[in-house]
Amino acid sequence: MRNNLFCIALVTGIFGGFIAALLIGLGIGLFEPTYVGKDNLESQVAPVSSMDVRGVVDLNDIVTVDSPLLRNVQFRRDLIRQDVSFLLTLLDQSQEINQFQVKAEVQDVLIETIASIDPPKALEKVWEFEYNRWSRLVKLVFREWASQDFCQAVQAAVFLRGTPRKTALTAIVETEADKSELQQIAESLGIVREVDLVSAELRVMALLNDPVKAFDLVFSDSIRDAKQEDLFITIADSWFTQGGIEIFPQFLNMIKERYRESDVSLKVLRKLVETMSVHDPQYMWSLLPTESSELKDLLVKAVLETWSKQDFELALQVVTDSEIDDGRGWLYSWFIDSWSIREPKTVLENIQSVRTEHRRGTISWSIRRVYQRYGADEAINFLYQLEEQGENIALAQEFLCIDWTQEDPSAVANWILSSKNDDENELFRLLGHVLPHLATFDAEQALMLAQHHDKSEYGGSLLSLEAKVVESAAKSIDFEQVKNLLEKVSQSAQGIAYLNVGRVMVSWNAIDEALRLGEELPRDLQTSYFSGNLPSVGLTIVLKQLTHTSIDFRRNTQVWLHRRQNS
């Protein structure tokens, strides 16, 4: 009923307005002079500068008004009854204003005025500004839009994304007094959660003069704490602004009370402590509970995370002393690991300050992070420096090879061969991480390198580089090419190489190919090949053996079946 009355009133108003405008236009046409003399015209129109439009609004005059309030009032008065086309021209010319603050104020008024006439056009112009102006301008547009056509404003907001969308919804919620209608529209558009979140934030912002109540409201609402992290931080900052570090004890008591409530997000609590600790981490540290508990661990990490960014050496000393006091070995490890994640270069440059027993792991993870963020050259430079200092970099080299190989195995192989050619054991170990990956791009090159640097005495045939290369190649090239590679494998590695390739064939259900490959082996290698592969296929391969005439194959199949029956 309400909608019907609204539509009737709208149509009546539009029709009545049209008739009135028509009559006024006719009256003006009848009584207005048809000719204006040149002298009269010149007396009515001011000189037009580069920033004048029609002589009606002079932006130069607006800019010269010192008082922001008077400037705003005068400008708004000058814009009364101007059309959108004229306002858009002014908006373009406002770019010539040199003072940023004045220009921003003028443009705010223009966007707001355009929005009062044509909200979609105003929103379209917003995106032509720098993105750091969007929030303010979007808010102005949607305040006007919501006051004119609430439903249409909400529908337009839904098409936005990210911060502009939230800003638009906030402006709409602030404008709309009828919350029940807002809820109905939100349900129809599927944005109830977003509207609830915005409404909750507005209620909380109204309570910032009483942070404890504001926290109570946020913690008790139906919205997940993680969704309101920024709001929590805003309240915490406001609380500190009002009370300084003297509120720290009360703040920590609030954290303890919230911790006892199982549904409160520990991540949010930690973030709050980090936010507050920024102002005085040393004092916050002195207030932490002494008894060991999950809460203490959470608070300790939060304070140290902040403290280490301000004064790492002092924070490290505190960690060391704390560990001596309560004997908790995890704290030092956690602190160094966190430092490594945040600043891997700094950690490597100051590795001497890290305890000896923690250095090997710290170096390795830091090198990996340097590679991921800054590239291989940077990581290699650090490795050389650390090696000169006498540090153990073996594990760090492996970490680098493993990660780098995913991007460029050929480059990794070249680096290993050029830098480690005086240590065969080191070459063998590092190439074991690289050559299987290289085999998927250049199997011949990978096999050649494997043969030059394989060490059968280093772990036996099971660790054969040749076997690893051929197995990896079998996963990426056709079986005929694999057979050609197998023919080039040294005799000492043939058994394990054939076995590995056979397993790849079986895993791809290429049973016939696996059987034929086994039959091509010398008799002394067939037993290990079939006993190694038959269990992988089970009865399927046993049934297929009926199609094969090889005496050795039948014999090996029978041997396997006999072993299986007696196992």
N, C-alpha and C positions, 0 to 999 in steps of 0.2 A: 504493500500500500504506500509505504513511504517513498519507494522508488518511483511509483506511478505519479504521485503528487509532484515529486521533484522534476520528472520529465515534463509534466504539464506546465509547471512554473517556468522551466527553462525555455520551452518553446514559446510561451506567451511573452516572456521577457525579451527574447531575441526578436520576435515579430514586432512588439511594441517599440523596441529600441530602433528598429529599422525605420518604422513610420515616423518616429520623432526626428531621427537624423535627416530623413528626407524633407520634412517640413522646415527644419532649421536651415538646411541647405538652400531651399527655394527662397526663404526669407532673406538670407544673406545675399543671394544672387540678385534679388530685386532691389535691395537698398544699397548695395556696395557700389561705389563709383567704378565705371568700366575703364577709366584711364587715370593713371597716377603720373603727375608731371615729374620731369627729371629732377628738379630741385627737391620736391617732396621725397622722392625715392632716396636721394643721396643723404637727406637729413635723417631718414629712418634706418638706414643700413650702415653699420660700422665698417671701417676698413677691414678687409679680409686678409689675414696673414696666412702663413703655411699651416697653422694649426687652427684656423677659423673654419666654421661650417655654417653657411647661410647667414652669418652675422648674428645668429641667435645665441650660440654658446661659444665662448672664446676660452679654450683650454689654457691659453697664456694667462688670462685673468684669474682663472681658478688656481693655477699653480702659485701665483704671487700672494695668495691669502695665507698668512703665517699660521693662523690658528687652525688645527685639524678639524675642530668642531665647526667653526664658521665655514670653512672650506666645504665640509660635507653638506651642511645645511644649504649653502648657496648653490652648490652643484645639483643637489636633488631638486631644488626649486626650479632651476633652469631646465631640468629634464622633463618637467611635467608636460604631458600631452605631446611629447615627441614620438614619432613613429619608429618602428624597428629599424628601417633602412637608415634613418638619420643616426640612431644610436650605434649601429654597426660601423658607420663611417667614423664616428667619434672614437669608437673602440680601436679602430685601426690607427687613427692619428695619435692616440694616447701613447703609442710606442715611442713617440718622439720625446716624451718627457724624460729628462735626465735623472732626476732624483727618484731612486727606486721606491722609497716609501710612499712618496706622493703619487707616483705612477700606480703603485699597487692599490692605494686607496681609491683613486679615480676609476681604475678598472673594476674594482669590487662593486662600486656603485653602478657602473654601466652594466655589468653582468646581472646584477640584481634587478635593475630596471628592465632590461631585456627579458629576464625571466618572468617578470610580472605581466608581460604582454605575450611572449611566445617562449615558454619553457623549453621545448625541444631545441629551438634555435640557440638559446642561451647555453644549453648543455653541449651542443655541437661546437660552440666557440670555445668552451672550456678546454677541450683537448688540444687547442692550438697553443696553449700556454705551456711553460715548463712544468714538468710533472710535480715539482715541489709546491706549485700553486694550486694543484687540483683539489686537495682536500677542502681548502677554504672556499673555493669557487663552487664546488659541487654542493657544499652545505648551503650556500646562498641560493643556488638554483632550486634545490629541492625544498627549502623552506617556503619559497614563493609558490612552487608547484603544488605542494601539499595543501597550502591555504586556498588554492583555486580549485583543484581537482584531486582530492586525496587518493582516490582509487587509481587514477591514471599515473600519479606520481609513484605509487608503489609498484605498479606494473613496469614503469620505466626503470626503477631501481633494480628490479630483478634481472634486467638484461646486463647490468654492470658486473664487474668482477673485482675481487681483491678489496683493497682499501677504499676505492671510490664507492663500491657497493655498500660497505658498512657505513661509510660517511653519509650516504644518501638515506639509508634506513634510519640512522640516528636523527637526521634532520626531520624526517617524516614523523618519527615517534615523538620528538619534542613538540611538533606542531599539532598533532592530533590529540584532541581531548577525549574523544570517544574510543576508549581502549577496547570495548567489546566489538566495535566495527572493525578496528584494526586487527583483532584476533581472527575474525571471520575471513577477512581478506587474506591474512597470512596463511590460514589453513587451506584456502582455495588455491593458493600459489605454491604451497609446500615450503614455506619459509618460517614456520612457527619457531623453530629453534633459534634462527638468526634474530628474529624480532624479540624473543625472550631474552637473548643475550644482550642486545642493545638496551632493552628496557631495564635490565638488571644493572648495567653499567651506569645508566643515567641516575638510577636510584642511589647507587653507591657514590657517585660523584657529588651528589647533593649532601652526602654525609662526611665529606673529607675533613670538615672541621672537628669531627669526632672519629678518629681512625679506628678505635676499638669497635665502635658500632658498625663502621664500614666493613671491617674484617668479619664481624659476626654475620652481617648480611650476606657477604659473598660466600662464606663457608657454609651457610645454611640454605642457600638457594638450591634449586634442582639442576643447575647447570654444572657440568663436570669442571673441577678445579683447573685442570690442564687447559681448558678452553678460555680461562680468564686470567692467564698468567700475567699479561700486561696490566690488567686491572689490579692485581695483587701488588705488583711493583709500584704502581702509581700511589696506592694507599701507603705503602711503606715509605716512599719518598716524602709524601706529605706529612707523615707522622714524624719523620726525622726533622723536617723543616720546622715543625712546630716546637719540638722538644729537644733536639740535639741528642748527643750521646747519652744524656741522662735517662732517656727512655729505653735504653738497651735492656736493663733488667726486666722491665715490664714486657718488652717485646719478646724476650726469650721465654718468659712465663707463658705468654700467649702461644708460642710455638710448642711448648711442652704440653699444654692443654689440648691443642689441636692434634698433636702426635698420638695422644691417647685415643683419639677417635679413628677407628680403623679405616673409615672411608675417605680420610683426608690424603691427598696425594703427597707422598714424600718428596717427589721432584719439586713440587711447588714450595714446600717448606724449605728445602735446601736453597732454592732460588731466592726466597725471601731473605734468608740469612746471608747469602752472598751479597744481595743488594744492600742490606744494612751494614754489613762488615766493611764495605768500601770506605765508609767514613772514619772508622778507627778499628782496624782488624786486631790490633794488639789488645785493646780494651775488651773487645768482644771475646777474644781468646781467654782472657782472664775470668770471664763470667761463665764459661762452659762448665757443664756438670762434671764432677770428678769421677763418679761411678761409671764403670764400663757398661755400655749398652748400645743398642742399635741407634738410638737417638744421638748419643754422644758421637758415634762414628760419623753419622750424617752431618752433625754440626761441625765437627773437626774438619771434615773434607770441605765444607762450604767456606769456612773461615780461611783455611789454608789456600784454597783456590784463589781467593781474592788477595790475600796477603802476599802470595808469591809473585803476583803481577806488580805489586808496589815495591817490595823489598825482598828479592828472592833469597839473598844470603841470610838475612835475619829469620825468614820463615824456615829455611833449611836448618838453621841452628835450633830453632824451637822444636822442629820435628825430631832432630837428633836427641835433644834433651828429653823430650816427651817419651821417646822410645826407651831411653835409659830408665826413666821413672816408672813406667808401667809395663815394660817388657813386651810391647806389642810389635812384633816384627813386620806386620803388614803395612804399617803407616809409612815407613821410609820407602818401601817398594812402591806403594801407591803414589806417593808424592813425586818420586823420580819419574815414574811412568807418565803421570799427568803433565809434568814439565816437558817430557819428551814429545808427547802428543802435541802440545801447544807450541813449543819452540825447539824443534829438533836440532837446528843449527847451533843455537845457543848451548844446548846440552853437549854437543860434540866439541864445541870450543872450550867448554869448561869441564871436560870429562874427568880431569884430575880431582875435582871436588866431589866426585861420586865415589862411594866406597868401592874398594877393589872387587869384592864379591858380586857387586851389582853391575860392573862395567860391561862385561861381555854381552849380557842381554840388553843393556841400555844402548850400547853402541849399535847392536844389530837392528833394534827397532827404530832407532833414530836414523840410521842409514836408509832403511826402507822408506821412512816418511820423507826424508830429503829427496830421494829418487822420485817419489810420487808427486811431490810438490814442485821440485826444481829441476828434475831431469838427471840423466845418468852422469853427465860431466861433473856436476856438483857433487854427487855422491862419491864418484871415483876420487875426486880431489881430497875429500875428507878421509877416504880410506888410506890414501898415500900419507897424509899427515899423521893419522893415528898409528900407522905402521912404523913411521919414523920415531914416534914417541914410545914405541915398544908395547903398544896395546895389542890385545888378541883380537884380530879382525876376521878370523876364519868363518865364524858363523855369519858375520855381517856380509862377507863376500857371497856366501850362499844365498842369503836373503836378497841381495841385489841381483844375482844371476836369475833366481826364480822369478822375480817380478819383471826384470828387463827382458828376459827371454820371451815373455808373452807378447812383447811389442816388436822385438827385432833380434831373433836368435842368431842371425849371421853376425851382427855387430858384437854381440856378447861373446861369441866364439872367437872372433878376432881379438877382442880385448884380453880374453883369458890366455890365448896363445902368445900374445905380445908381452904380457906382464908376468906370466907364471912359467915361462919356458925353462926355468932353472930348477923347477920342483915338479917332478913327474907325478908324485902322489897328489899334490895340489891340483895339477892339471886334470888328472883322472877324476878326482872328486867333483870339481866344478863342471867339467864337460859332461858328467853324468846328469846334470840338471839341464844342459843346453841341447845336446845332440839329439835327444828324442824329439824335441820341438823343431829343430832344424830339419830333421828327416821328413817332416810333413811338407816342407818347401823344396828341399834339395836333398833327396835321399842318397844320391851318389856321393855328394860332398860330405854328408854326415857320416856315411859308412867309411869313407877314406880317412877322415879324422879319427874315427873310432879305432880303426886298425892301427893307426900310427901311435895312439896313446892308450890303447887297452893294456891292462895289467892283469893277466890271469892269476898272478900270485896275490893280487889285492882282492881277496874275497872269493876267488874261484869263479867258475863259469856262470854262476847265478847272477853275478854282478857285471857280466860282460857288457861292455859298451856296444859291441857289435850286435849282440842279441837285443839290447834295448832299442837300438836304431831300427833294426829290421821289424821288430814288433810294432813300433810307432808308425813306420812306413806302411805296414799292412793295414792300418786303420784308415789310411787316406789315399792309397793308390790301388789299382787293380791287382789281382792275384798273379797274373802273368809277370808283371813288373817285380812283384815281391819274389817270385821264383828266381828271376834274374839276379836279384840282390843276394838271395840265399846261396847261389852258386859262387859268389865272391867272398862269402864268409869264411874265415879261417877254420881249419879243421877242429881246433880246440873249442870253438864256440858253436859248431854246427848243431850239436844235440840240443842245447838250450834255445838256440835261434829257431830251429824247426818246431820245437815244442811250443814256443811262444806264438809263432805264426799260426800253428794249428789251432791253438786256443782262440785266436782272433777269428779264424774261419768258423769254428764251432759256435762262437758267440753270435755270429751273423747268420747262423743256420745254414752255412755253406758246407754241409756234411760231406757231399761227394768230393768236393775239392780237398777237404781235410783228409779224407781217406786216400785219395790219389797222391797227395803230398807225402803221406806216411809211407806209401809203397815205394816211393822214389828214394827213400833213405837207405843207406847201407844196412845190412841185416843186424849188425851189432847195435845200431841206434833205434831200430824199430820198436824194440821192447819198451824202452823208456818213453818213446813217443806215444805209442798206443796206450800204455798204462797211465800216461799223464793226461791223455785226452779223452779216452773212453768214459771215465767217470763223469765227465762234463756233459756228455750227451745221453748216457744211459741206454735204454732199450732201443731208442731210435736208431742209433748207429749199429746196434746188434742186428736189427732187422735188415738194415741196408747191406750188411756184409754178405747176404745171400747172393747179391748181384756181382760180387767180386770173386775172382778165381785165385787170387794170390794165396799160395800156401802159407807164406809168412804171415799174411794178414789174418788168415783163419786161425793159425796157431796162436798168434798174439791175442786174438779175440777170446779164444778158449782159455788162455792163461788168465786173462782179466776176469772172465766169468767165474773161473774156478776160485780166484782170490776173493771175489766178491761174495761167493756162496759160503766161503769158509771164514769170512771176516766177522 
